[in-house]
């Protein structure tokens, strides 16, 4: 059954998950941020997870990026993390975080500690392209308002190969990516989505 689409239809969100061993030198975020200092920190961190969230335009271009950092702290103390953030928020307790010169430091008790960093950059190591067809014909998202028919959304995710070969391999093997689509109108029928990742 065909449905009619409103002017403002969909919101797209991307989440990329990365697990980091504290002593590892890995590409954790766009631009190479997110490396745990390891030996310089007084706390003992067994494992760090990063979830990179991006809000996307209808075309797939990036609006904003924030990162939720999770630390498995086995010995309480000070943790020093690296990342070029415009702002940071403690998601675990009310203690303040120290942000300066591309580092974030905080005191952490034994257990799980979370903080959020809002990225200065909107660059990801992937090129995301979102296209649409209505009744089998390609259509711009700006032209969907007021239209009715069978809508298909095609999502393509490719690695940006301007990074080094080593980083490309890490991006390809270390990240798990999820793209979510939120409908802005109850008049939209269930979507047919084609997702391709290279």
Secondary structure as UniProt FT lines:
FT   STRAND          3..4
FT   STRAND          10..20
FT   TURN            22..23
FT   TURN            30..31
FT   HELIX           38..40
FT   STRAND          44..56
FT   TURN            58..59
FT   STRAND          62..75
FT   STRAND          77..82
FT   STRAND          85..90
FT   STRAND          98..100
FT   TURN            101..102
FT   STRAND          103..108
FT   STRAND          111..119
FT   STRAND          126..134
FT   TURN            135..136
FT   STRAND          137..139
FT   HELIX           141..143
FT   TURN            145..146
FT   STRAND          148..149
FT   STRAND          151..159
FT   TURN            161..162
FT   HELIX           165..174
FT   STRAND          176..183
FT   TURN            186..187
FT   STRAND          192..197
//
